[in-house]
Amino acid sequence: MKVKIARTAGFCWGVRRTVDQLMEVADGHEGPVVTLGPIIHNPQFVARTRDMGVGTVERVADVEAGTTVVVRTHGAVKPELDAARGRELEVVDGTCPYVKYPQAMAQRLSRQGYHIVIVGDPNHAEVKGVVSYAEGPCTVVRPGESIPAIKAKKVAVIAQTTCIGADFERVVGALALRHKEVRAVNTICADTDERQADARQLATEVDAVVVVGGRNSANTRHLAEICREIQPRTWHVETEEELHPDWFADCRVVGVSAGASTPDWVIEGVAARLGSFR
């Protein structure tokens, strides 16, 4: 059975940048190092950093004095960053620059009097961080769900960086019919668009698709959803141990896509296991 790996599978530029920052800090600091939230949405990588002695905390209040705090790639809520700096902790900001963009837009547009609308998952760490930068009314619209009534003349719409373009477009179009002024700022990461396009193409070329990555990774789940719409024989796994030979009966070519937070060694393990199936 042939295995075809998507061109954009694995770490995106932003994740790789954050991981490199963490590794540099972990190797070069004598004192304790923690990440503010899981550094990326991949349990296998987080477990590996834990074995290196890097801890994970959810609140700055739980950080001991003298500890270096590395901010996760999804960013952090502004009050937590302010608290860390207020305590004069050393902070290494690993926030992806593409995540900083919606943070900055939420702050800037709210100062200009816009009601901020974010298309994304309200429970996602990135979205929570973006919301914290809004200095006025803010509404989060989950993709696919109804858009609540908003009492505002001016509305600005931004998106979670991993949002599917069609979901962003739907919200912008609906709000444009309700409000006098709607400003749309496309904050979807270019890597997300490219990765999703690659996944769509891959799904048309193979007999089955395996999408590799953490189940808590939004962009990985979206890849699986996109592939499944085209190729029903699509499975989302975290590691090669989850693969079942029966899934691939009569398959000649299996495609592999992977989320932006999936390490190369995890992808390689899945590809090797698939290649061993007959």
C-alpha positions as CSV (number, residue, x, y, z in Angstrom):
1,M,0.0,0.0,0.0
2,K,1.4,3.4,-1.0
3,V,1.4,6.3,1.5
4,K,1.2,9.8,0.2
5,I,1.9,12.6,2.7
6,A,0.5,16.1,2.2
7,R,3.1,18.8,1.3
8,T,2.1,21.0,4.3
9,A,1.7,18.2,6.9
10,G,3.3,19.0,10.3
11,F,4.6,22.0,12.1
12,C,3.7,25.4,10.6
13,W,6.2,28.2,10.8
14,G,4.6,29.7,13.9
15,V,4.6,26.5,15.9
16,R,8.1,25.7,14.9
17,R,9.2,29.2,16.1
18,T,7.5,28.7,19.5
19,V,9.0,25.2,19.9
20,D,12.5,26.5,19.1
21,Q,12.0,29.2,21.6
22,L,11.0,26.7,24.3
23,M,13.9,24.4,23.5
24,E,16.4,27.3,23.7
25,V,15.0,28.3,27.1
26,A,14.9,24.8,28.4
27,D,18.5,24.1,27.4
28,G,19.9,27.5,28.5
29,H,18.3,28.2,31.9
30,E,19.4,26.8,35.2
31,G,16.1,27.8,37.0
32,P,12.7,26.3,36.5
33,V,10.8,26.7,33.3
34,V,7.1,26.4,32.8
35,T,4.7,27.1,29.9
36,L,1.5,29.1,30.4
37,G,-0.9,26.5,29.1
38,P,0.2,23.5,26.9
39,I,2.9,25.0,24.6
40,I,1.1,23.4,21.5
41,H,-2.0,21.2,21.1
42,N,-0.1,17.9,20.9
43,P,-0.1,15.6,23.9
44,Q,3.0,13.7,22.7
45,F,5.1,16.8,22.4
46,V,3.9,18.1,25.7
47,A,4.8,14.8,27.3
48,R,8.3,15.0,25.8
49,T,8.9,18.5,27.2
50,R,7.6,17.4,30.6
51,D,10.3,14.7,30.6
52,M,12.8,17.5,30.0
53,G,11.6,19.1,33.2
54,V,9.4,21.8,31.7
55,G,6.2,22.2,33.7
56,T,2.8,23.5,32.6
57,V,0.6,25.9,34.5
58,E,-2.7,27.6,33.8
59,R,-2.3,30.6,36.1
60,V,0.6,32.9,36.8
61,A,-0.5,32.7,40.5
62,D,0.8,29.1,40.5
63,V,4.3,30.1,39.3
64,E,7.1,30.2,41.8
65,A,9.4,33.2,42.0
66,G,12.5,32.9,39.8
67,T,10.7,30.8,37.2
68,T,10.9,31.5,33.5
69,V,7.4,31.6,31.9
70,V,7.0,30.6,28.2
71,V,3.8,31.7,26.6
72,R,2.1,29.1,24.4
73,T,1.8,29.5,20.7
74,H,-1.9,30.3,21.0
75,G,-1.1,33.2,23.3
76,A,-2.5,34.0,26.7
77,V,-5.1,36.2,28.2
78,K,-3.9,39.8,28.8
79,P,-4.5,39.8,32.6
80,E,-2.2,36.8,33.0
81,L,0.6,38.4,31.0
82,D,0.2,41.6,33.0
83,A,0.3,39.6,36.2
84,A,3.5,37.8,35.2
85,R,5.2,41.1,34.3
86,G,3.9,42.7,37.5
87,R,5.7,40.0,39.4
88,E,8.8,40.7,37.4
89,L,8.9,37.1,36.1
90,E,11.0,36.4,33.0
91,V,8.5,36.0,30.2
92,V,9.3,34.5,26.8
93,D,6.5,35.3,24.5
94,G,6.0,32.3,22.2
95,T,2.7,33.6,20.8
96,C,2.5,33.0,17.1
97,P,2.8,36.4,15.2
98,Y,-0.3,35.3,13.3
99,V,-2.2,35.1,16.6
100,K,-1.0,38.5,17.7
101,Y,-2.7,40.0,14.6
102,P,-6.3,39.3,15.8
103,Q,-5.3,40.3,19.3
104,A,-4.1,43.7,18.0
105,M,-7.2,44.1,15.7
106,A,-9.5,43.3,18.6
107,Q,-7.9,46.0,20.7
108,R,-7.6,48.6,17.9
109,L,-11.1,48.2,16.5
110,S,-12.7,48.2,19.9
111,R,-11.0,51.5,20.7
112,Q,-12.5,52.8,17.4
113,G,-16.0,52.1,18.8
114,Y,-16.7,48.8,17.0
115,H,-18.5,45.9,18.6
116,I,-16.1,43.0,18.0
117,V,-17.3,39.7,16.6
118,I,-14.9,36.8,16.6
119,V,-15.7,33.8,14.5
120,G,-14.3,30.8,16.4
121,D,-14.5,28.5,19.4
122,P,-15.1,30.5,22.6
123,N,-13.4,27.7,24.6
124,H,-10.2,27.8,22.6
125,A,-7.1,29.3,24.2
126,E,-6.5,31.5,21.2
127,V,-10.0,33.0,21.2
128,K,-9.9,33.6,24.9
129,G,-6.7,35.5,24.5
130,V,-8.2,37.6,21.6
131,V,-11.3,38.4,23.6
132,S,-9.1,39.7,26.5
133,Y,-7.6,42.3,24.2
134,A,-11.0,43.8,23.3
135,E,-11.7,47.0,25.2
136,G,-15.4,47.1,24.6
137,P,-18.3,44.8,23.7
138,C,-17.2,41.5,22.2
139,T,-19.2,38.5,20.9
140,V,-17.9,35.1,19.9
141,V,-19.8,33.2,17.2
142,R,-19.1,29.5,17.0
143,P,-18.8,28.3,13.3
144,G,-22.1,26.8,12.1
145,E,-24.2,28.2,14.9
146,S,-26.7,31.0,14.9
147,I,-25.6,34.6,15.1
148,P,-27.0,36.4,18.1
149,A,-28.7,39.8,17.9
150,I,-26.1,42.6,18.5
151,K,-27.2,46.1,19.5
152,A,-24.6,48.1,17.7
153,K,-24.3,50.3,14.6
154,K,-20.7,49.5,14.0
155,V,-19.5,45.9,13.9
156,A,-16.0,44.5,13.2
157,V,-15.6,40.8,12.4
158,I,-12.3,38.9,12.9
159,A,-11.6,35.2,13.0
160,Q,-9.8,32.5,14.9
161,T,-6.7,31.9,12.8
162,T,-7.7,28.3,12.1
163,C,-11.2,29.2,11.0
164,I,-12.6,27.8,7.8
165,G,-13.0,30.6,5.3
166,A,-16.6,29.7,4.5
167,D,-17.6,30.1,8.1
168,F,-16.0,33.6,8.3
169,E,-17.8,34.6,5.1
170,R,-21.2,33.4,6.3
171,V,-21.0,35.5,9.5
172,V,-19.7,38.6,7.6
173,G,-22.5,38.3,5.0
174,A,-25.2,37.9,7.7
175,L,-24.0,40.9,9.7
176,A,-23.7,43.1,6.6
177,L,-27.5,42.9,6.3
178,R,-28.2,43.7,9.9
179,H,-25.9,46.7,10.7
180,K,-25.1,50.1,9.2
181,E,-21.4,49.5,9.2
182,V,-19.6,46.1,9.1
183,R,-15.8,46.0,8.9
184,A,-14.3,42.6,8.1
185,V,-10.7,41.9,8.8
186,N,-9.5,38.5,7.6
187,T,-7.3,37.2,10.4
188,I,-7.3,33.6,9.2
189,C,-3.7,32.3,9.0
190,A,-2.4,31.9,5.4
191,D,-0.9,28.6,6.4
192,T,-4.3,27.4,7.5
193,D,-5.8,28.2,4.0
194,E,-2.9,26.5,2.3
195,R,-3.0,23.4,4.5
196,Q,-6.8,23.0,4.1
197,A,-6.5,23.3,0.3
198,D,-3.7,20.7,0.3
199,A,-6.0,18.4,2.4
200,R,-8.9,18.8,-0.1
201,Q,-6.7,18.0,-3.0
202,L,-5.1,15.0,-1.2
203,A,-8.6,13.6,-0.4
204,T,-9.5,13.5,-4.1
205,E,-6.4,11.5,-5.0
206,V,-6.4,8.6,-2.5
207,D,-8.5,5.7,-1.3
208,A,-8.4,6.7,2.4
209,V,-7.0,9.6,4.5
210,V,-5.4,9.6,7.9
211,V,-5.2,13.0,9.6
212,V,-2.6,13.0,12.4
213,G,-2.6,15.3,15.4
214,G,-4.0,16.1,18.8
215,R,-7.7,15.7,19.3
216,N,-7.6,19.1,21.2
217,S,-6.1,20.7,18.1
218,A,-8.7,22.8,16.2
219,N,-6.8,23.0,13.0
220,T,-6.3,19.2,13.0
221,R,-10.0,18.6,13.6
222,H,-10.9,20.9,10.7
223,L,-8.6,19.0,8.4
224,A,-10.3,15.8,9.3
225,E,-13.7,17.4,8.6
226,I,-12.6,18.7,5.3
227,C,-11.2,15.4,4.1
228,R,-14.2,13.4,5.4
229,E,-16.5,15.6,3.2
230,I,-14.6,14.4,0.1
231,Q,-13.3,11.0,1.2
232,P,-15.6,9.2,3.8
233,R,-12.8,6.9,4.7
234,T,-11.0,9.5,6.8
235,W,-9.6,8.8,10.3
236,H,-8.2,11.2,12.8
237,V,-5.5,9.6,15.0
238,E,-2.9,10.9,17.4
239,T,-0.3,8.1,17.0
240,E,0.3,5.0,14.9
241,E,-0.9,2.8,17.7
242,E,-4.5,3.9,16.9
243,L,-4.3,2.6,13.3
244,H,-6.3,-0.6,12.4
245,P,-5.4,-2.6,9.2
246,D,-9.1,-3.3,8.6
247,W,-9.7,0.4,7.9
248,F,-7.6,0.1,4.7
249,A,-9.0,-3.0,3.1
250,D,-8.6,-2.8,-0.7
251,C,-6.8,0.5,-0.5
252,R,-4.0,1.1,-2.9
253,V,-3.0,4.6,-1.8
254,V,-3.6,6.2,1.6
255,G,-3.1,9.9,2.2
256,V,-1.6,11.4,5.3
257,S,-2.3,15.0,6.4
258,A,-1.4,16.5,9.8
259,G,-2.2,19.5,11.9
260,A,0.1,22.4,12.4
261,S,1.1,21.2,15.8
262,T,2.0,17.6,14.9
263,P,5.7,16.8,15.2
264,D,7.5,15.2,12.3
265,W,8.4,12.1,14.3
266,V,4.7,11.4,15.0
267,I,3.9,11.7,11.3
268,E,6.8,9.5,10.3
269,G,5.6,6.8,12.8
270,V,2.1,6.8,11.3
271,A,3.5,6.7,7.7
272,A,5.8,3.8,8.6
273,R,2.9,1.8,10.2
274,L,0.7,2.4,7.2
275,G,3.4,1.3,4.9
276,S,3.7,-2.0,6.8
277,F,0.0,-2.9,6.0
278,R,-0.6,-5.2,3.1
